[in-house]
Amino acid sequence: MKLKNLLGAALMCLTTGAWAAEIIVEMKNAGADGAMVFEPAVVKAEVGDTVTFVPTDMAHNSELVPGLAPSGAASWKGGIGQAVSVTLDKEGVYVYQCLPHVIMAMVGVIVAGEPDNLDQVIADSAALKGRFVMNKDRLDTYLEQAK
């Protein structure tokens, strides 16, 4: 009877995401890539992992850029100066931004599993990059790392 209970508990852990990782991304005024950055800027994760965005400097948020994510993926929009967590529910590439600082190319990339939608994200990213007034090649650099 005890072996049966142990096996049941083990199966429950496997099916409830007990092995999922939590990844911390800091929202910063300055970092390794310059002004207004997420660190790390490119995250490689798995479906089921949770990414938590933490404001180390206030006046930042993290939100998914519409159209630059896997089809059907859950969206998120954190408040200014607030931490926000997102559990990755679809495989592929996700592009996110800090809305107050998008003109400074405060963006980041998450790759959950395989980057199956990378070509589509690259093709559809022109509108977002058109909003950048500085760091104009930052998103291209990050998407190159997503391969």
N, C-alpha and C positions, 0 to 999 in steps of 0.2 A: 504494500500500500504506500509506503514512504517513497519508493522509487517512482511510482506513478505520479505522486504529487510533485516530486522534484522535476520530472520530465515535463509535466504540465506548466510548472512555473518557468522552466527554461524556454519553452515554446512561447509563453506569453511575453517574456522579455524580448524575444526575437521579433515578434509581430507588433510590439508597441514602440519600436524605435529606441530601445535601450542602448543601442550601439551608435546612435546618431551623435554627431559632434556639435559643439557650440563654438562658433568662431566669432571673435571680437574684432570689430572694425572701428577705429577711432576717427572722429570728425575733428580736423585740426585747422588752425589758421596757417600753420607752416609745418612742413615735414620734408622728407627726403626728396620728394618731387617738386618742391617749391611751395608757393603760397596756395592756400585753400585746397586741402587735400583730404582724402580718405586714406588711412593706413591700416592694413595693406590695401593698396588700390585695386589689385587683382587677386581674387580669392578663388581657389580651386576647392570644390566641396562635392558632396554627394547629395542626391535627393534624400530628403529627410533631415539633413543637417539644419541647424538654426544659426542664422547670422544676426548678431546683435550689434547695432550701431550705437556708439557711445560718444556723446559730445564732450571732448576734453576742453574745447573752447565753446562758449555759448553761441548763439546766433546761427547755428547750423541745423539742418535736418537731413534726412535720407528719404528719398521716395523713388519708386520705380518709374522709369521713363516709359510712358505708354508706347506700345509698338516695338519696343526694343527688349523683348523677353520671349520665352517660349510661349507658344499659343496656349491659352487657357490657364497660364500661371497666375497664382494669387498676387494681387497688387499690394503695395503698402505705401503709406505716406505718414512719416513721423512728424510730430510737432517741432517747432523751433526750440532748440535747446533741450530736447527730450530724447531719451534713449528709445529705440524701437527695435523689436525683434521680428524676424521673418523666418518661417520654416519653408525651405525650398521644396516645392511640391511637383515640379516638372524638371526634366532633364534639359539642359541647354544653357545658353548665354543670357544673362540678365544685365542690363545697363541701368544704373541708378545715378541720381544727382542730388546736390544740395540746391534747392530752389533759389535761395537768396544769392548764391554764388555761382550759378550756372554760367554766367557771363565770363567768369574766371576759369571755366572748365573744371569746376569741382564735381567730378564724376568718378565713377568706379565701375568695375566689372566683376560679376560672379559667374563662374563656370560650374554648373552642377552636373556631374557626370561627364558625358560627351558633349562637345560644343556643336551639336547637330544643326543649330539655327545660326551659326556664326556668319555664314555668307549673307543671310537675309538681314541680320543685324547690321552688318557692315553696309549693305546696300541702303538700308533705311535710316542710317545715322546722320545723313547730310543735314537734315533740318535741325537736329540738336547741335551739331558742330557749327552751323551757321549762326548760332546764338553766342558763340565764344568770341570775346574781344581780346583775350590773351590765352596763352597755352594752347594754341589752336591745334597742335598735333598730339595733345595728351591722350585723347580718346583713341586715336589710331594706334598709338604706342601700346595702350592697354589692350586693345583688341588683338594686336599682334601677339601679345603674351597669352591670349586665350586659346591659341591653337594647340 
